[in-house]
């Protein structure tokens, strides 16, 4: 069984770890958003212009990003 390029790439991307719908992950991937820094420097208006990113998903993306950042910070503090 072979992996699709998207699945292979997502396994090497922070986007995989966000608790958001797969279609939204695909949209972020297609527009080059792959790291937390990419999400930090991408404006809400830019995210909303991406195919598959609706206002409700934007809120999920921002919440999932903060949740993941908190987990990373807690791991670094240990």
Biopython code that builds the backbone (N, CA, C, O; Angstrom):
import numpy as np
from Bio.PDB.StructureBuilder import StructureBuilder

atoms = [
    (1, "UNK", "N", (0.845, -1.180, 0.000)),
    (1, "UNK", "CA", (0.000, 0.000, 0.000)),
    (1, "UNK", "C", (0.892, 1.247, 0.000)),
    (1, "UNK", "O", (1.825, 1.349, 0.797)),
    (2, "UNK", "N", (0.604, 2.172, -0.881)),
    (2, "UNK", "CA", (1.404, 3.392, -0.950)),
    (2, "UNK", "C", (0.642, 4.551, -0.349)),
    (2, "UNK", "O", (-0.587, 4.598, -0.388)),
    (3, "UNK", "N", (1.387, 5.479, 0.203)),
    (3, "UNK", "CA", (0.786, 6.684, 0.767)),
    (3, "UNK", "C", (0.617, 7.734, -0.320)),
    (3, "UNK", "O", (1.417, 7.817, -1.253)),
    (4, "UNK", "N", (-0.416, 8.521, -0.188)),
    (4, "UNK", "CA", (-0.585, 9.628, -1.123)),
    (4, "UNK", "C", (0.421, 10.718, -0.760)),
    (4, "UNK", "O", (0.858, 10.796, 0.388)),
    (5, "UNK", "N", (0.791, 11.555, -1.721)),
    (5, "UNK", "CA", (1.740, 12.648, -1.410)),
    (5, "UNK", "C", (1.232, 13.552, -0.293)),
    (5, "UNK", "O", (2.012, 14.011, 0.542)),
    (6, "UNK", "N", (-0.077, 13.810, -0.276)),
    (6, "UNK", "CA", (-0.629, 14.666, 0.774)),
    (6, "UNK", "C", (-0.431, 14.023, 2.137)),
    (6, "UNK", "O", (0.013, 14.681, 3.077)),
    (7, "UNK", "N", (-0.759, 12.734, 2.249)),
    (7, "UNK", "CA", (-0.616, 12.047, 3.530)),
    (7, "UNK", "C", (0.848, 12.011, 3.964)),
    (7, "UNK", "O", (1.155, 12.234, 5.135)),
    (8, "UNK", "N", (1.737, 11.737, 3.040)),
    (8, "UNK", "CA", (3.162, 11.715, 3.349)),
    (8, "UNK", "C", (3.626, 13.084, 3.818)),
    (8, "UNK", "O", (4.349, 13.191, 4.809)),
    (9, "UNK", "N", (3.217, 14.125, 3.115)),
    (9, "UNK", "CA", (3.650, 15.457, 3.484)),
    (9, "UNK", "C", (3.056, 15.880, 4.815)),
    (9, "UNK", "O", (3.746, 16.475, 5.643)),
    (10, "UNK", "N", (1.772, 15.577, 5.031)),
    (10, "UNK", "CA", (1.140, 15.963, 6.292)),
    (10, "UNK", "C", (1.800, 15.278, 7.476)),
    (10, "UNK", "O", (1.813, 15.825, 8.579)),
    (11, "UNK", "N", (2.347, 14.088, 7.261)),
    (11, "UNK", "CA", (3.007, 13.398, 8.371)),
    (11, "UNK", "C", (4.286, 14.126, 8.784)),
    (11, "UNK", "O", (4.819, 13.880, 9.866)),
    (12, "UNK", "N", (4.773, 15.011, 7.933)),
    (12, "UNK", "CA", (5.967, 15.799, 8.245)),
    (12, "UNK", "C", (5.620, 17.270, 8.472)),
    (12, "UNK", "O", (6.493, 18.134, 8.399)),
    (13, "UNK", "N", (4.371, 17.548, 8.744)),
    (13, "UNK", "CA", (3.896, 18.920, 8.902)),
    (13, "UNK", "C", (3.162, 19.060, 10.232)),
    (13, "UNK", "O", (2.513, 18.124, 10.699)),
    (14, "UNK", "N", (3.272, 20.224, 10.823)),
    (14, "UNK", "CA", (2.579, 20.491, 12.086)),
    (14, "UNK", "C", (1.062, 20.494, 11.882)),
    (14, "UNK", "O", (0.309, 20.278, 12.833)),
    (15, "UNK", "N", (0.613, 20.737, 10.659)),
    (15, "UNK", "CA", (-0.819, 20.779, 10.358)),
    (15, "UNK", "C", (-1.487, 19.461, 10.732)),
    (15, "UNK", "O", (-2.650, 19.447, 11.137)),
    (16, "UNK", "N", (-0.758, 18.350, 10.599)),
    (16, "UNK", "CA", (-1.305, 17.035, 10.940)),
    (16, "UNK", "C", (-1.799, 16.991, 12.387)),
    (16, "UNK", "O", (-2.760, 16.283, 12.691)),
    (17, "UNK", "N", (-1.162, 17.727, 13.263)),
    (17, "UNK", "CA", (-1.461, 17.652, 14.689)),
    (17, "UNK", "C", (-2.559, 18.607, 15.144)),
    (17, "UNK", "O", (-2.937, 18.604, 16.315)),
    (18, "UNK", "N", (-3.067, 19.417, 14.233)),
    (18, "UNK", "CA", (-4.164, 20.317, 14.581)),
    (18, "UNK", "C", (-5.476, 19.555, 14.579)),
    (18, "UNK", "O", (-5.719, 18.725, 13.703)),
    (19, "UNK", "N", (-6.308, 19.835, 15.546)),
    (19, "UNK", "CA", (-7.605, 19.175, 15.661)),
    (19, "UNK", "C", (-8.628, 19.938, 14.813)),
    (19, "UNK", "O", (-9.481, 20.657, 15.333)),
    (20, "UNK", "N", (-8.516, 19.761, 13.492)),
    (20, "UNK", "CA", (-9.400, 20.419, 12.534)),
    (20, "UNK", "C", (-9.793, 19.388, 11.474)),
    (20, "UNK", "O", (-9.110, 18.375, 11.321)),
    (21, "UNK", "N", (-10.877, 19.629, 10.744)),
    (21, "UNK", "CA", (-11.315, 18.679, 9.717)),
    (21, "UNK", "C", (-10.251, 18.457, 8.632)),
    (21, "UNK", "O", (-9.475, 19.358, 8.315)),
    (22, "UNK", "N", (-10.231, 17.242, 8.071)),
    (22, "UNK", "CA", (-9.246, 16.892, 7.055)),
    (22, "UNK", "C", (-9.307, 17.823, 5.848)),
    (22, "UNK", "O", (-8.263, 18.192, 5.311)),
    (23, "UNK", "N", (-10.503, 18.211, 5.411)),
    (23, "UNK", "CA", (-10.624, 19.100, 4.253)),
    (23, "UNK", "C", (-9.930, 20.441, 4.518)),
    (23, "UNK", "O", (-9.330, 21.025, 3.615)),
    (24, "UNK", "N", (-10.017, 20.913, 5.737)),
    (24, "UNK", "CA", (-9.355, 22.168, 6.096)),
    (24, "UNK", "C", (-7.841, 21.973, 6.086)),
    (24, "UNK", "O", (-7.108, 22.848, 5.626)),
    (25, "UNK", "N", (-7.368, 20.833, 6.589)),
    (25, "UNK", "CA", (-5.932, 20.534, 6.537)),
    (25, "UNK", "C", (-5.452, 20.526, 5.095)),
    (25, "UNK", "O", (-4.387, 21.064, 4.789)),
    (26, "UNK", "N", (-6.234, 19.917, 4.204)),
    (26, "UNK", "CA", (-5.868, 19.867, 2.786)),
    (26, "UNK", "C", (-5.788, 21.275, 2.202)),
    (26, "UNK", "O", (-4.871, 21.590, 1.444)),
    (27, "UNK", "N", (-6.751, 22.112, 2.558)),
    (27, "UNK", "CA", (-6.733, 23.488, 2.047)),
    (27, "UNK", "C", (-5.507, 24.242, 2.535)),
    (27, "UNK", "O", (-4.857, 24.942, 1.758)),
    (28, "UNK", "N", (-5.189, 24.106, 3.808)),
    (28, "UNK", "CA", (-3.995, 24.772, 4.348)),
    (28, "UNK", "C", (-2.747, 24.278, 3.621)),
    (28, "UNK", "O", (-1.880, 25.068, 3.249)),
    (29, "UNK", "N", (-2.667, 22.964, 3.423)),
    (29, "UNK", "CA", (-1.524, 22.385, 2.724)),
    (29, "UNK", "C", (-1.398, 22.936, 1.307)),
    (29, "UNK", "O", (-0.303, 23.298, 0.875)),
    (30, "UNK", "N", (-2.502, 22.999, 0.594)),
    (30, "UNK", "CA", (-2.482, 23.456, -0.795)),
    (30, "UNK", "C", (-2.042, 24.917, -0.908)),
    (30, "UNK", "O", (-1.488, 25.318, -1.931)),
    (31, "UNK", "N", (-2.282, 25.701, 0.121)),
    (31, "UNK", "CA", (-1.891, 27.111, 0.093)),
    (31, "UNK", "C", (-0.560, 27.372, 0.796)),
    (31, "UNK", "O", (-0.190, 28.524, 1.021)),
    (32, "UNK", "N", (0.154, 26.307, 1.141)),
    (32, "UNK", "CA", (1.508, 26.468, 1.660)),
    (32, "UNK", "C", (1.618, 26.715, 3.156)),
    (32, "UNK", "O", (2.687, 27.095, 3.635)),
    (33, "UNK", "N", (0.550, 26.509, 3.902)),
    (33, "UNK", "CA", (0.596, 26.688, 5.355)),
    (33, "UNK", "C", (0.976, 25.340, 5.960)),
    (33, "UNK", "O", (0.212, 24.377, 5.888)),
    (34, "UNK", "N", (2.169, 25.284, 6.560)),
    (34, "UNK", "CA", (2.665, 24.009, 7.070)),
    (34, "UNK", "C", (3.209, 24.073, 8.500)),
    (34, "UNK", "O", (3.432, 23.032, 9.118)),
    (35, "UNK", "N", (3.422, 25.259, 9.024)),
    (35, "UNK", "CA", (4.010, 25.396, 10.359)),
    (35, "UNK", "C", (3.159, 26.348, 11.203)),
    (35, "UNK", "O", (2.290, 27.051, 10.687)),
    (36, "UNK", "N", (3.427, 26.354, 12.499)),
    (36, "UNK", "CA", (2.738, 27.311, 13.369)),
    (36, "UNK", "C", (3.105, 28.738, 12.989)),
    (36, "UNK", "O", (2.273, 29.641, 13.075)),
    (37, "UNK", "N", (4.338, 28.940, 12.573)),
    (37, "UNK", "CA", (4.747, 30.285, 12.143)),
    (37, "UNK", "C", (3.953, 30.718, 10.913)),
    (37, "UNK", "O", (3.551, 31.877, 10.812)),
    (38, "UNK", "N", (3.725, 29.800, 9.982)),
    (38, "UNK", "CA", (2.899, 30.127, 8.814)),
    (38, "UNK", "C", (1.519, 30.600, 9.254)),
    (38, "UNK", "O", (0.984, 31.571, 8.720)),
    (39, "UNK", "N", (0.948, 29.898, 10.240)),
    (39, "UNK", "CA", (-0.366, 30.291, 10.738)),
    (39, "UNK", "C", (-0.323, 31.627, 11.468)),
    (39, "UNK", "O", (-1.257, 32.423, 11.373)),
    (40, "UNK", "N", (0.756, 31.869, 12.190)),
    (40, "UNK", "CA", (0.898, 33.137, 12.915)),
    (40, "UNK", "C", (0.967, 34.327, 11.963)),
    (40, "UNK", "O", (0.410, 35.389, 12.239)),
    (41, "UNK", "N", (1.656, 34.138, 10.844)),
    (41, "UNK", "CA", (1.871, 35.258, 9.924)),
    (41, "UNK", "C", (0.836, 35.355, 8.808)),
    (41, "UNK", "O", (0.898, 36.262, 7.979)),
    (42, "UNK", "N", (-0.114, 34.421, 8.786)),
    (42, "UNK", "CA", (-1.191, 34.474, 7.798)),
    (42, "UNK", "C", (-2.379, 35.175, 8.431)),
    (42, "UNK", "O", (-2.865, 34.755, 9.482)),
    (43, "UNK", "N", (-2.845, 36.232, 7.802)),
    (43, "UNK", "CA", (-3.966, 36.984, 8.371)),
    (43, "UNK", "C", (-5.266, 36.195, 8.247)),
    (43, "UNK", "O", (-5.378, 35.280, 7.431)),
    (44, "UNK", "N", (-6.233, 36.558, 9.061)),
    (44, "UNK", "CA", (-7.549, 35.929, 8.997)),
    (44, "UNK", "C", (-8.170, 36.110, 7.611)),
    (44, "UNK", "O", (-8.787, 35.184, 7.084)),
    (45, "UNK", "N", (-8.015, 37.283, 7.023)),
    (45, "UNK", "CA", (-8.558, 37.533, 5.683)),
    (45, "UNK", "C", (-7.927, 36.609, 4.650)),
    (45, "UNK", "O", (-8.612, 36.102, 3.762)),
    (46, "UNK", "N", (-6.618, 36.393, 4.767)),
    (46, "UNK", "CA", (-5.949, 35.477, 3.834)),
    (46, "UNK", "C", (-6.475, 34.055, 4.005)),
    (46, "UNK", "O", (-6.756, 33.373, 3.019)),
    (47, "UNK", "N", (-6.607, 33.609, 5.241)),
    (47, "UNK", "CA", (-7.122, 32.262, 5.477)),
    (47, "UNK", "C", (-8.538, 32.102, 4.924)),
    (47, "UNK", "O", (-8.867, 31.069, 4.341)),
    (48, "UNK", "N", (-9.361, 33.109, 5.104)),
    (48, "UNK", "CA", (-10.733, 33.029, 4.613)),
    (48, "UNK", "C", (-10.802, 33.012, 3.089)),
    (48, "UNK", "O", (-11.788, 32.538, 2.524)),
    (49, "UNK", "N", (-9.781, 33.519, 2.422)),
    (49, "UNK", "CA", (-9.775, 33.522, 0.957)),
    (49, "UNK", "C", (-9.383, 32.157, 0.390)),
    (49, "UNK", "O", (-9.579, 31.913, -0.800)),
    (50, "UNK", "N", (-8.833, 31.263, 1.217)),
    (50, "UNK", "CA", (-8.437, 29.937, 0.753)),
    (50, "UNK", "C", (-9.685, 29.093, 0.539)),
    (50, "UNK", "O", (-10.646, 29.197, 1.301)),
    (51, "UNK", "N", (-9.676, 28.272, -0.476)),
    (51, "UNK", "CA", (-10.800, 27.375, -0.761)),
    (51, "UNK", "C", (-10.993, 26.405, 0.411)),
    (51, "UNK", "O", (-10.032, 25.784, 0.865)),
    (52, "UNK", "N", (-12.191, 26.278, 0.884)),
    (52, "UNK", "CA", (-12.493, 25.331, 1.954)),
    (52, "UNK", "C", (-12.358, 25.899, 3.351)),
    (52, "UNK", "O", (-12.620, 25.195, 4.326)),
    (53, "UNK", "N", (-11.955, 27.153, 3.473)),
    (53, "UNK", "CA", (-11.815, 27.759, 4.792)),
    (53, "UNK", "C", (-12.982, 28.715, 5.013)),
    (53, "UNK", "O", (-13.044, 29.787, 4.410)),
    (54, "UNK", "N", (-13.893, 28.320, 5.873)),
    (54, "UNK", "CA", (-15.041, 29.150, 6.210)),
    (54, "UNK", "C", (-14.782, 29.819, 7.559)),
    (54, "UNK", "O", (-13.834, 29.467, 8.261)),
    (55, "UNK", "N", (-15.621, 30.777, 7.912)),
    (55, "UNK", "CA", (-15.452, 31.498, 9.180)),
    (55, "UNK", "C", (-15.408, 30.529, 10.365)),
    (55, "UNK", "O", (-14.579, 30.685, 11.261)),
    (56, "UNK", "N", (-16.295, 29.533, 10.373)),
    (56, "UNK", "CA", (-16.303, 28.584, 11.500)),
    (56, "UNK", "C", (-15.005, 27.779, 11.550)),
    (56, "UNK", "O", (-14.518, 27.450, 12.632)),
    (57, "UNK", "N", (-14.444, 27.461, 10.381)),
    (57, "UNK", "CA", (-13.174, 26.744, 10.356)),
    (57, "UNK", "C", (-12.012, 27.630, 10.773)),
    (57, "UNK", "O", (-11.043, 27.155, 11.365)),
    (58, "UNK", "N", (-12.106, 28.902, 10.468)),
    (58, "UNK", "CA", (-11.077, 29.839, 10.896)),
    (58, "UNK", "C", (-10.981, 29.845, 12.418)),
    (58, "UNK", "O", (-9.884, 29.825, 12.976)),
    (59, "UNK", "N", (-12.119, 29.871, 13.079)),
    (59, "UNK", "CA", (-12.124, 29.834, 14.538)),
    (59, "UNK", "C", (-11.537, 28.526, 15.055)),
    (59, "UNK", "O", (-10.808, 28.519, 16.047)),
    (60, "UNK", "N", (-11.853, 27.416, 14.382)),
    (60, "UNK", "CA", (-11.295, 26.120, 14.775)),
    (60, "UNK", "C", (-9.783, 26.091, 14.585)),
    (60, "UNK", "O", (-9.055, 25.551, 15.418)),
    (61, "UNK", "N", (-9.316, 26.674, 13.490)),
    (61, "UNK", "CA", (-7.874, 26.709, 13.213)),
    (61, "UNK", "C", (-7.149, 27.484, 14.292)),
    (61, "UNK", "O", (-6.141, 27.019, 14.824)),
    (62, "UNK", "N", (-7.654, 28.662, 14.620)),
    (62, "UNK", "CA", (-6.998, 29.489, 15.648)),
    (62, "UNK", "C", (-7.032, 28.805, 17.015)),
    (62, "UNK", "O", (-6.042, 28.846, 17.745)),
    (63, "UNK", "N", (-8.157, 28.175, 17.372)),
    (63, "UNK", "CA", (-8.256, 27.484, 18.661)),
    (63, "UNK", "C", (-7.332, 26.265, 18.699)),
    (63, "UNK", "O", (-6.662, 26.023, 19.703)),
    (64, "UNK", "N", (-7.296, 25.505, 17.614)),
    (64, "UNK", "CA", (-6.436, 24.322, 17.554)),
    (64, "UNK", "C", (-4.964, 24.710, 17.600)),
    (64, "UNK", "O", (-4.147, 24.004, 18.190)),
    (65, "UNK", "N", (-4.632, 25.831, 16.978)),
    (65, "UNK", "CA", (-3.246, 26.311, 16.994)),
    (65, "UNK", "C", (-2.821, 26.650, 18.420)),
    (65, "UNK", "O", (-1.734, 26.273, 18.856)),
    (66, "UNK", "N", (-3.671, 27.353, 19.133)),
    (66, "UNK", "CA", (-3.347, 27.711, 20.523)),
    (66, "UNK", "C", (-3.256, 26.472, 21.416)),
    (66, "UNK", "O", (-2.388, 26.394, 22.286)),
    (67, "UNK", "N", (-4.145, 25.512, 21.202)),
    (67, "UNK", "CA", (-4.129, 24.274, 21.984)),
    (67, "UNK", "C", (-2.823, 23.511, 21.746)),
    (67, "UNK", "O", (-2.200, 23.027, 22.691)),
    (68, "UNK", "N", (-2.418, 23.408, 20.482)),
    (68, "UNK", "CA", (-1.178, 22.713, 20.156)),
    (68, "UNK", "C", (0.030, 23.461, 20.701)),
    (68, "UNK", "O", (0.959, 22.843, 21.221)),
    (69, "UNK", "N", (0.025, 24.772, 20.587)),
    (69, "UNK", "CA", (1.131, 25.573, 21.110)),
    (69, "UNK", "C", (1.268, 25.359, 22.630)),
    (69, "UNK", "O", (2.381, 25.278, 23.150)),
    (70, "UNK", "N", (0.143, 25.270, 23.323)),
    (70, "UNK", "CA", (0.161, 25.048, 24.775)),
    (70, "UNK", "C", (0.774, 23.682, 25.094)),
    (70, "UNK", "O", (1.580, 23.561, 26.016)),
    (71, "UNK", "N", (0.386, 22.647, 24.323)),
    (71, "UNK", "CA", (0.951, 21.313, 24.538)),
    (71, "UNK", "C", (2.458, 21.310, 24.307)),
    (71, "UNK", "O", (3.208, 20.683, 25.055)),
    (72, "UNK", "N", (2.894, 22.011, 23.270)),
    (72, "UNK", "CA", (4.323, 22.093, 22.975)),
    (72, "UNK", "C", (5.053, 22.803, 24.104)),
    (72, "UNK", "O", (6.106, 22.344, 24.547)),
    (73, "UNK", "N", (4.504, 23.918, 24.574)),
    (73, "UNK", "CA", (5.120, 24.659, 25.666)),
    (73, "UNK", "C", (5.206, 23.832, 26.935)),
    (73, "UNK", "O", (6.218, 23.869, 27.634)),
    (74, "UNK", "N", (4.146, 23.082, 27.240)),
    (74, "UNK", "CA", (4.157, 22.219, 28.428)),
    (74, "UNK", "C", (5.232, 21.149, 28.302)),
    (74, "UNK", "O", (5.901, 20.816, 29.281)),
    (75, "UNK", "N", (5.399, 20.612, 27.099)),
    (75, "UNK", "CA", (6.426, 19.603, 26.870)),
    (75, "UNK", "C", (7.826, 20.164, 27.040)),
    (75, "UNK", "O", (8.719, 19.471, 27.528)),
    (76, "UNK", "N", (8.025, 21.407, 26.643)),
    (76, "UNK", "CA", (9.335, 22.039, 26.785)),
    (76, "UNK", "C", (9.651, 22.366, 28.234)),
    (76, "UNK", "O", (10.818, 22.402, 28.624)),
    (77, "UNK", "N", (8.617, 22.606, 29.038)),
    (77, "UNK", "CA", (8.825, 22.957, 30.441)),
    (77, "UNK", "C", (9.226, 21.762, 31.280)),
    (77, "UNK", "O", (9.794, 21.927, 32.359)),
    (78, "UNK", "N", (8.937, 20.553, 30.801)),
    (78, "UNK", "CA", (9.242, 19.345, 31.599)),
    (78, "UNK", "C", (10.696, 19.047, 31.664)),
    (78, "UNK", "O", (11.099, 18.070, 32.294)),
]
sb = StructureBuilder()
sb.init_structure("model")
sb.init_model(0)
sb.init_chain("A")
sb.init_seg("    ")
for serial, (resi, resn, name, xyz) in enumerate(atoms, 1):
    if name == "N":
        sb.init_residue(resn, " ", resi, " ")
    sb.init_atom(name, np.array(xyz, "f"), 0.0, 1.0, " ", f" {name:<3s}", serial, name[0])
structure = sb.get_structure()
